[in-house]
Amino acid sequence: MARSTNARRPATLASLAAELGVSRTTVSNAYNRPDQLSPELRKRVLETARRLGYPGPDPVARSLRTRKAGAVGLLLTENLSYAFRDPGAVGFLEGLALACEDAGQGLTLIPASPEREDVASVHRAGVDGFVVYSVPEDDPHLAAVLERPVPVVVCDQPRLDNLDWVGPDDRKAIKAVADHLIGLGHRRIGVLCMRLARGRNDGPATVQRQANASFHVQKARLTALAEEFSEAGVDWTTVPVVERFDHTLDSGASAAAQALEIDPEITALVCTSDILALGALREARNRGLRVPEDLTITGFDGIPDAERAGLTTVRQPWLEKGRAAGRLLLETAEPSRPRHIQLETQLITGSTSGPPRSGEEFWFGP
């Protein structure tokens, strides 16, 4: 269909100002600095703009002029759906969004698949700063972020001396779990952990792989567990540590099955996340194992599903973590040195932990 030659041309800032008999600055202020106009004048500008079909200032032109995008970039090295599927990420995202709302800023999600190295999404992101959410120290997307001349706040990992950081004390938090299990009498344990490096590994993680882990959070938790159980007389080299690349319930279930196949005499499974622990609970029940009578299972994170399941876990303040990261990034003052905010955690003793079964009790898995 041919376009009508009588189509009305859209109004411009200049034509709107002429229609109203005001300056172009006045029209611009109605959109960008409404406090500079009386409520009556701003209302008249906006009503006339709607009548004439003026869409408002061009955001691209405005950003070029002010060199401000009006948005915070959240880098997470996961697929985009992860931010809305993982309960911990959802809580963090809510907190960050609240901080952005308080500051009148937008929020741009910049997902980066952990199995791809294309950093174009970081280079083309129109943002005034980045919150980097839990990435490995050797991630190319992190390197691309650090090349941008904008503020950066890291959440959880990696912990770099020259950048602002927010997160819990992972060593201290997981030690509380270890001390709880040691106090109950557990010495025959298995560990289910999230990915330790960018390269996929779905299986046992050797002591060397644990020591070389590029995901600092997982490395810290495993190191602390090794220290605590070694002090209790456990040879850490004999402890099955099963790694999963994908953070899902199915991963937790299959990892639990693998750990129990490696050592059927395990009395406790220590999981470095609640998602893995909930998957392990499912596997235990499928095998007819009583929890905690036959098998103790612990998690880490304190997500709502873990609370409903009565999981023994470490609770961390997800919403406050996101809010704190946002506030650090959006504060206008130039810090003289990097700021670190360490969040408190709490050991929640639930119904999934108890003393190990006695030597006279036997169970058989499928």
Salt bridges, closest charged atoms under 4 A:
GLU19 OE2 - ARG51 NH2 3.49
GLU78 OE2 - ARG195 NH1 2.92
ASP86 OD1 - HIS247 ND1 3.04
ASP102 OD2 - ARG323 NH1 3.79
GLU115 OE1 - ARG200 NH2 3.49
GLU117 OE2 - ARG198 NH2 2.71
GLU137 OE1 - HIS216 NE2 2.84
ASP139 OD1 - HIS141 ND1 2.87
GLU147 OE1 - HIS123 NE2 3.67
ASP156 OD1 - LYS321 NZ 2.84
ASP164 OD2 - ARG339 NH2 2.56
ASP170 OD1 - ARG221 NH2 2.77
ASP202 OD2 - ARG200 NH1 3.06
GLU227 OE1 - ARG171 NH2 2.68
GLU227 OE1 - LYS175 NZ 3.73
GLU228 OE2 - LYS175 NZ 3.77
GLU243 OE1 - ARG209 NE 2.58
ASP246 OD2 - ARG200 NH1 3.40
ASP250 OD1 - ARG282 NH2 2.69
ASP263 OD2 - ARG188 NE 2.80
GLU283 OE2 - ARG287 NE 2.71
ASP294 OD1 - ARG290 NH2 2.87
ASP305 OD1 - ARG308 NH2 2.23
GLU331 OE1 - ARG339 NH1 2.61
GLU361 OE1 - ARG290 NH2 3.51
